[in-house]
């Protein structure tokens, strides 16, 4: 009996649910391939896949598609029977930060030992963990073996003053992270603006459920739910869904509720925002389009239930089509249309022009590049863009990134046993915090700022939030007042959380765009970026040298972040026009045409600290 016959014999189940049950019970042939099939509606696409002999693995209603297992012959039969269906390869990719899994590489015998912490009254204190039983806790060097079983949340010895030990440990494991001060978020915290009543969703590798992420600064529960888009299930029984570490780090940059005991400042941007975690990437930082789209679909369906107002997407994929044809981009645009502010990383593939990845090339969303304080947070004169931050324009001539935020050596929570920390132990502080660079971290900063903006004015729509973020940004300028970087490198400039919350800018982002028509396919759009005969990129109507982006200017060592905003109503790079096939670049296409478009996707690649 083939899969279609089995499917037709099932009763009492929905079409797609039954198809998934068939796949689980019957297995798949060895020569099948994972693809995404898109059409006019979910049910008709699923029926066509089943009629061709395939099996459905994912419902992707947000883009009218399903992920399916099909042989080459079944794909031919499918496209022959329904020529209007579009078939996309559902490729996977691995993050460059972990080029091989820990299970296959030769391990240092001491690699999994808990990191030592400072000496307290002659006692060595360390974080201990037992993978078999799943507990973690504190341990002292002289603790007898009989006292190594967990008690409540921590291990302890009767010979120690556990309260004093825990207080000292907290001080030493929560050093102050400087980036909230760099973006003036600490000024808002002092005013009581900490992101309350706004929920942030982080779609990434999962998270470790530390108290700093589970509870807000008052001890109230704020981790609403964890959803595993890979397994299509809500995570209920695991305190650690993040074997990689990236998702925990990103979430902690945005919403960590820890208060640094020494500085008496929060170690994140929006410490009291709610949190929803969606796991779409695995242990090695890899994922598929199907899992990412299913994760976004779940977020949109549950946005009202958990009051999700901001979505962080700190990953990137190669651009293989126009922005409107990419399946992840379509899901991202649906989320924006549904009222969710989507914040995405520009990517770590810079500094060359036209290196913005997917979904950073979506014109509607907030795309974030990275700057660094150059390890001198109290001296702003040597701040600069990071060399890895991806740069615009996009193929459709839009200015990207939209703005920049701290993304160099950000210190944030990360489990020591995770893949990234194990691969780069020198950046772990031997406590709870890990130092990491990337546009992923910069996007998490802006995610937190967006939550602060919405907590102060919940009536704002996504376009309004983007407008206020960009209107409040401060560009990097040279001593003579000219721009130190073009708008293709820094967008509107460096975010200022305080100004973003209190400025009243309106109608200054996504002007001329129509997301409904874009998604319908009746209209698509282009920006005003152009390229001159010297290969320099500029804005049509703004041909001044300060707007140029050429190979000779990667960053400046002598600049300051201006006190004034670059944005004005006369800035053409905030506008858009209808897409025309007679476009701008000498190349006819930046990607190869094929019926099965590549769909590789991964957490942003590891980059050296800056």
Secondary structure, 3 states (H helix, E strand, C coil): CCHHHHHHHCCCCCHHHHHHHHHHHHCCCCCCEEEEEECCCHHHHHHHHHHCCCEEEEEEHHHCEEEEEECHHHHHHHHHHCCCCEEEECCEECCCCCCCCCCCCCCCCCCCCCCEEEEECCEEEEEEEECCCCEEEEEECCCCHHHCCCECCECCCCCCCHHHHHHHHHHHHCCCCCHHHHCCHHHHHHCCCCCCCCEEEEEECCCECCHHHHECCCCCECEEEEEECCCCEEECCCCECCCCCHHHHHHHHHHCCCECCCCCCECCCCCCCEEEEEECECCCCEEEHHHHHHHHHHHHHCHHHHCEEEEEECEEECCCCCCCCCHHHHHHHHHHHCCCEEEEECCCCCCCCCCCCECCCCCCCEEEEEEECCCCCCCHHHCEECCCCCCCCCCCCCCCCCEEEECCCEEEECCCCCHHHHHCHHHECCCCEEEECCHHHHHHHHHHHHHHHHHHCCCCCHHHHHHHHHHCCEEEEECCCCECCCHHHHCCCECCHHHHHHCCCCCCCCCCCCHHHHHHCCCCEECCEEECCCCCEEECCECCHHHCECCCCCCCCCEEEEEEECCCCCCHHHCCEECCCCCCCCCCCCCCCCCCECCEEEECCCCCCC
